[in-house]
Amino acid sequence: MKKKVLILGVCSLLLCGCGKIPTLSNGDEAVVTFKDGDMISANDFYEEIKNSYGLDTLINMIDKYVFEKEFPDEIENAEAYGEASVDQLISYTGSEEDALTYVQQYYGYQTLDAYKNFAYIGYLQSIAIEQYVKDNITDEELEEYYENDVYPDMTISHILITPDVTDDMSEDEQTEAEDAAKAQIEDIIAELNEAKENGEDIEEVFANLAEEYSEDDDTKDDGGNLGEINIGDLDSNYDELIKAASELEDGEYSTEVITTELGYHVILKTKTGEKASYDDSVDSMKDAIAQDKLSTDQSLMVDAVRYYRDLYELDIIDSEMDSQYGVYMNNLINTYASTSSN
């Protein structure tokens, strides 16, 4: 019975439509018929495809079943993601025809619907993996993260100098431009140091320097003021400024150059707010810890998939498919274990 269910599932992915299925004299369903009355049976078809791309199809069917059971509230989002993935591919290639050619060439799928299903399952899988990692975060990890990586809101100003780098520059020219930008920030810090020694109002001096030199057009006319911000409030580059500001007292400026993808910065912290409570921070901490774990230990993805499949007591009846699945999982485990250890 399971073999027949698998065959029908494969038909739904690979054939345009079966209609009324003819049968052989022994009762086997036929996939192809010939004018002399001969047929290719569904069983023969099954035996043939399971040794080529049958395992991929089976794994997709397994994961679709498991993840839809576990995350029914995400099905609508997954469907939207699948649709968006196809639309994005059509936009990228220029037409449905070109998108189909791309999918056939680079993914091995014969229809855009098959590619959409691939994206759909991938979305559910990513939800499952992240949830598995979150569920296995310990209280000790949360407490350590709260102590070291959760910051209060801080009111910060900055001065940004962006290296004047262009794509047609040589490597030496790019380095020279970056060194010049960094040197300009160091000069600004020197001016702040001098103002401090002279007892001048640092906030006023900083604001004047920002207006004169900063290349952040959105803040320079307001003295470089970024407002009250925290991790995740702005572009991720600004997270580095938050971390640097956490080391400063109110009214202090950074005495070392801060480097981000935007360029080079000096910051001034003018006010520190209250740190969010532990309970209010739990969800965001789990999100951050999970992302960090997944970026450094890809074997967790395999652990997660195995966990959910085992939860439903997965049992592959076909011994050959079961053997292929075992080899596949062992290779996957070894690959990610090797990747994570490097």
N, C-alpha and C positions, 0 to 999 in steps of 0.2 A: 504493500500500500504506500509506504513512504517513497518507494522508487517512482511510483506513478505520479504522486504529488510533485516530486521534483521535476519530472518530465514536463508536466503541465506548466510549472513555474518557468522552466527554461523556454517553453514555447511562447509564453507571454512576453519574454524579453527579446527573443530572437526572430520570431515570425510575425508577419503583419496580421494574421488572423487565421485560425484553423478551420472554422466552419464545422460542418459535419465531418467527423473523422472516420475514414474507412478502416476496416479491420482485415487482418489476414485470416486464413482458414483456421489457425490455431487460437484466434481470439485476440492476438496482439493488435494494438492500434497502429495505424500506418501514418508516417510523416510524408512520404513521397510515393506516388503511384506511377506506373509506366503503362504504355498502350497495350503491352502484351499481358497485362494483369499482374505483373510482379510489383512488389512494394518494398520500400525500406521501412522497417518497423520502428516503432517508438523505442523499443528495447535496444535495437541495434544502434539507433541514433544516440540513445543515452550512453551506451557503452563507448561509443566513439568520442562524444564530446567530453565525457568525464576525464579523459586522458589528455585533453587540451586545455580549454578554459573552463571546464566544469567546476573546478574547485573555487575559482573566483566567484562564479555565479552562486554556488552553494553558500559561500561565506557571506555574500551580500544578502541572500535570502535569510540566513540565520540572524545576521545583525539587524536587519530590518524588522524581523519579528520581535527580537529581544528588546530592542531600544524603543519600539513603538509601545510595547507593553510597559516598560519602565518609565517612559517619559511621554505619556499621552498629551500633556499640556504643551509639548514642544513640536507636535506634529505640524500644526499650522505654520509655525515659524520655519520648520524644515522645508515644507512645501514652497513657501515664499522664497527661501534661499535657493532651492532647486530651480525655480522659475527665473530668479534674478541671475543665476549662474549661466543659464542658457542665453538670456537676453544680453548679458555682458559679453559672452562669446560671439554672438551675432554682431554686436556693435564693434567688437575688436576685429573680426574678420571681414565685416562689410556686408554679409548676406547670410541667409539660412543655408544656402548651398555651400558656401565656403566654410561656414561653421561646422556643417556635417562632415565635410572633407577633413577639417582639422581634427575633429573628434575621432574619426576613423583612423587617421594617420597616427595621432599622438596618444590616444587613449584606447584604441581598439574597439570602441563601441560603434555599432552600425546605425544607430538612430540617435537623434537629439533627446528623445525621451529616455533612452538608456543612460545617456550622460546626465540628464536631470535627476534620474534615480540615484546615480552615483553620488551627485552633490547632496541630494536629500539624505542619503544614508550617512555620508561624511559629516553632515551637520549634526545629526543625532549622535553619531559616535563621539564628536568633540564635546557635546554636552555631557555624555556619559563619562568620558574620561575625566573631565574637569570635576564632575560631581564625586567620582570615586576618590580623587586626590583630596578634595575638600573633606570628605567623610573620614579620611584617615589622618587628618592633621591633629596633632596632640595638643592638650591644654598647655603643656610646657612650651611648645612652639609658638602658640598664640601669645602666651605671656611674655616670651622673649621678644617677639615682634612688637608687641605693644610698648615694651620698655625702650626698644632701640629704634623703631622705624615708624612709629605713629607720632606725628608732630602737631603742635598746636597751630592754629591760624596765626600767621605773621604778616605784618605790614612791611613791605619791602620796596625799596627803590633800586634801580640798577642803571648802569651805564654800559652800553654795548658798542663794541668796535668790531666790525665785520671785515675780515681780510678781503682785499680787492683781488680776488682770484678769478680767472677765466679759464674756460676749457682749453683754449689754444695755447696756454702757458706751458712752458717746460716745467719739469719737476723742481728744478732749482729756482725758477721764477715764482712758482707757487710757494715754496718754502720761504723765500725772501718776503713775499707779501704777508704771509702768516706771521713771520717774525716782526714785521713792521707794525702789524695790528696789536700784537702782544706787547711790544715795546710802548705803544701809545697808552695802553691800559696801565702799564707799570709807571709811566709818567704821571698819569692821573692819580694813582695811589700815592705817588711821591708828593703831589700837590696837596692831597688830603692830609698826609702826614705833617707837612709843613703848617697847614692851617690849624691842625690840632695842637702842635707845639706853640703856636701863636695865640691859642685860646679862642680861636674864631668859632662861630656857630657852624658845626659840621653839617647839619641838615641844610643850611642855607648855601654853604660852599658846594655841597654835593649837588644840590638842585641847579646851581649855576653851571657847574661842570657838565651835568647831564644835558642841559639846554644847549651848551656850546659844542659838545663833542659826541654825544650819544647818537648812534645810527638806528635806534629804535624809534621810528617816526610816530608810533602810537603813544609813546610815553615821554619823549624828550622835552616837550613843551610843558609838561607837568612835573618837571624835576626828576623824571625817570620813575615816577611812582607806579608800581604794579598793583597797588591796593592790598587788601587783606586776602592772602591766598594760602593754599595748602597743596600737598601732593595731589596731582590729577586735575587741579582746577584749570590749568593752562596747558599749552603744549608741553609734552614730556620733557623737553629740554629745560624747562623752568623748574622741574623737580630737583635738578642739581643745585639751583639757587636756594630752594627751600632747605635742602640738606646743609648747605654751607651756612645759611642764616641761623640754623638751629645751634650753631657753635658760637654765635655772637650774642652779646648783651644788647638790650635796647639802646640805640644811639651809636652803636659801633658799626664800622664798615669792614669789609674784607681786606686784608693786607696781602693776600695772595691772589694771583690771577685765577679766575674761574673759567674753565673752558667747556663749551658745549658745541654742538653742531652749528649753532647760530654764529659763533665767534667767541670773543673774549669779553668777560664781564668783571665789573667791580660792583658790590652791592652794599646797601645801607639798610640795617633793620631799625625801624622806628618804634614798633610795638609788637608785643607778644600776647596773644589771646589765651583762652582756656583750651586745654587739651580735651578732646572728646573722651567720653567715658569708655571703659573697656567694653561694656555691653553694647554700646552704640557702634563700636568699631569692629565687632566680631565679623560681620559679613564682609566688609571691605578688606579686613586682614586675611580672611580665608581666600578671597579672590587673589590678593597679591601673593600670598604664600604658594597657592596652587600654581600660578603662572611661573613663579620662580622655580618651583620644583620641576615643572614640566620642561622648562628651558634648560635645566641642568641634568635631568635624569629621564631620558626618553623611554627607559624600560618601564616606567610607570604606565605608559600607554598600553603596553602589552598586558601588564598586570590588570589594568582596568577592564580590558576587553575579555580576558580570561575570567575575571570575577563575574561579569554579567552573564556570560555564556554558561558558566558553571551554576549560576543562580537558577537557571532554567533546566538544569540537569541534561545538558546537551548530550545526545547519544546518536552518533552517525551509524545507521544500520548497515549500510553498504561497507563491507570490510576494506575494499580498495580505496574508497573515498575517505574512510576513517584513517587509513594509513597515510594517504596524501596529506590530510589535515594535520596529523601528528608531526610529519616531517616539516610541513610549513610552519607550524607553531614553534618547533624546536629551532628552526633557522631564524625565525623572528626573534625569539628570546636571546639567542646567541649574538645576533646582529646588534640588538639594542643594548645588551649587556656590555658588548665591546665598545659601542659608541659612548655609553655613559661613563665607562671607566677611563676614557681618554681625555 
